[in-house]
């Protein structure tokens, strides 16, 4: 499970997220995830997507109440989604976006689609994360989605950014950590993927 526009699982405990002030995007991958975290994140997400086999995970974890958890879209080459799951979500009118390019993973292709939808809905800007919940692991990172982020500023990290460009081939903040203040702020001009370790 991944979140864009600045959040991962621990972001669910952010006070402003609970109050509904934050907008996040939820991408479900074909990986196990916590049902408890899932329900909170799903309810707060402005966009919800499954990358191919992630639809199997969604279908399974919402067993008995699948009608209440329909993704905005499912993308991929559809070599992992089970036939009955594909049939169910198609019958419910979920958007299926076929991405056959084998040069990219289903996750990357899903993020590329998400970036376009994020821009269309205008979900960018400033974010505040409370990272003192006890769920956080040691590392965190900020990864540009698709294109470069021309201007990223952060506080609350050991290595903060001030109007920095994040771009593959130049700078990508994948191995950062926290400064123990308990709050991370992120200001960005383009969509970012916030990733972080979660304690077991």
VEXDREN-2710 file (C-alpha; in Angstrom, 1 decimal):
% VEXDREN-2710
k/r/px/py/pz
1/UNK/0.0/0.0/0.0
2/UNK/1.4/3.4/-1.0
3/UNK/0.2/6.9/-0.6
4/UNK/1.0/9.9/-2.7
5/UNK/0.9/13.6/-2.1
6/UNK/2.9/13.2/1.0
7/UNK/1.7/10.3/3.1
8/UNK/2.2/6.7/4.0
9/UNK/0.6/4.5/6.6
10/UNK/1.7/6.5/9.7
11/UNK/0.1/9.6/8.2
12/UNK/-3.3/8.1/9.1
13/UNK/-2.7/9.3/12.7
14/UNK/-2.1/12.9/11.7
15/UNK/-4.6/15.2/13.5
16/UNK/-5.4/17.1/10.3
17/UNK/-5.9/13.9/8.5
18/UNK/-8.4/12.8/11.1
19/UNK/-10.2/16.1/10.8
20/UNK/-10.4/15.8/7.0
21/UNK/-8.1/18.7/6.1
22/UNK/-5.6/16.6/4.1
23/UNK/-6.0/15.1/0.7
24/UNK/-4.2/11.9/-0.1
25/UNK/-4.2/9.3/-2.8
26/UNK/-4.1/5.6/-2.0
27/UNK/-2.5/3.1/-4.3
28/UNK/-2.9/-0.6/-3.4
29/UNK/-0.2/-3.0/-4.6
30/UNK/-0.1/-6.7/-4.6
31/UNK/1.4/-6.8/-1.1
32/UNK/-0.2/-7.6/2.3
33/UNK/-1.3/-4.7/4.4
34/UNK/-3.1/-4.0/7.7
35/UNK/-6.9/-3.9/7.7
36/UNK/-6.9/-1.4/10.5
37/UNK/-4.8/1.1/8.7
38/UNK/-6.6/0.4/5.5
39/UNK/-10.1/1.6/6.6
40/UNK/-8.8/4.9/7.9
41/UNK/-6.8/5.6/4.8
42/UNK/-9.6/4.6/2.4
43/UNK/-12.0/6.9/4.1
44/UNK/-9.7/9.9/3.8
45/UNK/-8.4/9.3/0.2
46/UNK/-9.4/11.7/-2.6
47/UNK/-8.3/9.1/-5.2
48/UNK/-8.1/5.3/-4.8
49/UNK/-6.3/3.0/-7.2
50/UNK/-5.2/-0.6/-7.6
51/UNK/-2.1/-1.6/-9.5
52/UNK/-3.1/-4.9/-11.1
53/UNK/-2.9/-7.6/-8.4
54/UNK/-3.6/-5.0/-5.8
55/UNK/-7.2/-5.4/-6.8
56/UNK/-7.0/-9.0/-5.4
57/UNK/-5.9/-7.6/-2.0
58/UNK/-8.7/-5.0/-2.0
59/UNK/-11.3/-7.6/-2.8
60/UNK/-10.0/-10.0/-0.1
61/UNK/-9.6/-7.5/2.7
62/UNK/-13.1/-6.0/2.1
63/UNK/-14.8/-9.4/1.9
64/UNK/-18.5/-9.1/2.6
65/UNK/-18.6/-5.3/2.0
66/UNK/-16.8/-4.9/-1.4
67/UNK/-19.6/-2.6/-2.7
68/UNK/-18.4/0.0/-0.2
69/UNK/-14.8/-0.1/-1.4
70/UNK/-14.7/0.4/-5.1
71/UNK/-11.5/1.9/-6.5
72/UNK/-11.5/4.9/-8.9
73/UNK/-9.4/2.9/-11.3
74/UNK/-7.4/-0.4/-11.7
75/UNK/-4.4/-0.3/-14.0
76/UNK/-1.8/-2.7/-15.3
77/UNK/-1.3/-5.4/-17.9
78/UNK/-3.8/-7.5/-15.9
79/UNK/-1.6/-10.6/-15.6
80/UNK/-2.0/-10.7/-11.8
81/UNK/-5.7/-9.9/-11.2
82/UNK/-7.9/-12.9/-10.7
83/UNK/-10.7/-13.4/-13.2
84/UNK/-13.5/-13.3/-10.6
85/UNK/-12.0/-10.1/-9.2
86/UNK/-11.7/-8.4/-12.6
87/UNK/-15.3/-9.5/-13.4
88/UNK/-16.6/-8.1/-10.1
89/UNK/-15.0/-4.6/-10.4
90/UNK/-15.9/-4.3/-14.1
91/UNK/-19.6/-5.2/-13.3
92/UNK/-19.4/-2.4/-10.6
93/UNK/-18.3/0.1/-13.2
94/UNK/-14.7/0.6/-12.0
95/UNK/-12.4/2.2/-14.6
96/UNK/-9.8/-0.3/-16.0
97/UNK/-6.8/1.3/-17.7
98/UNK/-4.6/-1.2/-19.6
99/UNK/-0.9/-0.4/-19.5
100/UNK/1.0/-2.9/-21.5
101/UNK/4.5/-1.2/-21.5
102/UNK/6.8/-3.9/-20.1
103/UNK/9.6/-1.3/-19.5
104/UNK/7.8/-0.1/-16.3
105/UNK/6.3/-1.9/-13.3
106/UNK/2.6/-1.9/-12.7
107/UNK/3.3/0.4/-9.7
108/UNK/5.2/2.9/-11.9
109/UNK/2.5/2.9/-14.5
110/UNK/-0.2/3.3/-11.9
111/UNK/1.6/6.3/-10.5
112/UNK/1.9/7.9/-14.0
113/UNK/-1.9/7.7/-14.3
114/UNK/-2.3/9.0/-10.8
115/UNK/-0.1/12.0/-11.5
116/UNK/-2.4/13.0/-14.4
117/UNK/-5.5/12.6/-12.2
118/UNK/-3.8/14.5/-9.3
119/UNK/-3.0/17.4/-11.6
120/UNK/-6.6/17.4/-13.0
121/UNK/-8.0/17.5/-9.4
122/UNK/-5.4/20.1/-8.2
123/UNK/-4.2/17.9/-5.2
124/UNK/-0.8/19.4/-4.6
125/UNK/0.8/21.9/-2.3
126/UNK/1.5/21.9/1.5
127/UNK/1.4/19.0/3.8
128/UNK/1.9/18.4/7.5
129/UNK/2.6/15.0/8.9
130/UNK/2.7/14.0/12.6
131/UNK/5.5/11.4/12.8
132/UNK/5.5/10.8/16.5
133/UNK/2.9/8.0/16.6
134/UNK/5.2/5.2/17.5
135/UNK/4.5/3.4/14.2
136/UNK/7.4/5.1/12.4
137/UNK/10.6/3.2/11.5
138/UNK/14.0/4.7/11.0
139/UNK/13.9/5.9/7.4
140/UNK/11.7/8.0/5.2
141/UNK/11.9/9.5/1.7
142/UNK/10.5/11.8/-0.9
143/UNK/10.3/10.5/-4.5
144/UNK/9.1/12.6/-7.5
145/UNK/6.4/10.9/-9.5
146/UNK/7.0/10.8/-13.2
147/UNK/8.5/14.3/-13.6
148/UNK/10.9/16.4/-11.6
149/UNK/9.7/18.5/-8.7
150/UNK/11.2/21.9/-9.3
151/UNK/10.7/23.3/-5.8
152/UNK/10.5/21.2/-2.6
153/UNK/10.9/22.5/0.9
154/UNK/10.7/20.5/4.1
155/UNK/11.1/20.8/7.8
156/UNK/11.3/18.1/10.5
157/UNK/13.8/15.9/8.6
158/UNK/17.5/15.3/9.4
159/UNK/18.4/16.5/5.9
160/UNK/15.8/19.2/5.0
161/UNK/15.3/20.6/1.5
162/UNK/15.0/24.3/0.8
163/UNK/13.6/25.1/-2.7
164/UNK/15.4/22.0/-4.0
165/UNK/14.7/20.2/-7.2
166/UNK/14.0/16.4/-6.8
167/UNK/14.7/14.5/-10.0
168/UNK/16.0/11.1/-10.8
169/UNK/19.6/11.4/-12.0
170/UNK/20.3/14.4/-9.8
171/UNK/18.7/14.4/-6.3
172/UNK/16.1/12.0/-4.9
173/UNK/15.6/11.9/-1.1
174/UNK/15.2/8.1/-0.5
175/UNK/17.3/7.7/2.7
176/UNK/16.3/10.5/5.0
177/UNK/15.2/10.3/8.6
178/UNK/13.6/12.5/11.2
179/UNK/15.0/15.3/13.4
180/UNK/12.9/14.2/16.5
181/UNK/10.6/17.2/16.4
182/UNK/7.6/14.9/15.7
183/UNK/6.3/16.9/12.7
184/UNK/7.3/16.9/9.1
185/UNK/6.1/19.6/6.7
186/UNK/6.5/19.3/2.9
187/UNK/5.8/22.0/0.3
188/UNK/6.0/20.9/-3.3
189/UNK/5.0/22.2/-6.7
190/UNK/4.5/18.7/-8.2
191/UNK/3.3/15.4/-6.9
192/UNK/5.6/13.5/-4.6
193/UNK/5.6/10.0/-3.1
194/UNK/6.2/10.0/0.6
195/UNK/7.6/6.6/1.7
196/UNK/8.6/5.5/5.2
197/UNK/9.4/2.5/7.3
198/UNK/6.7/1.2/9.5
199/UNK/7.5/-0.7/12.7
200/UNK/6.4/-4.3/12.8
END
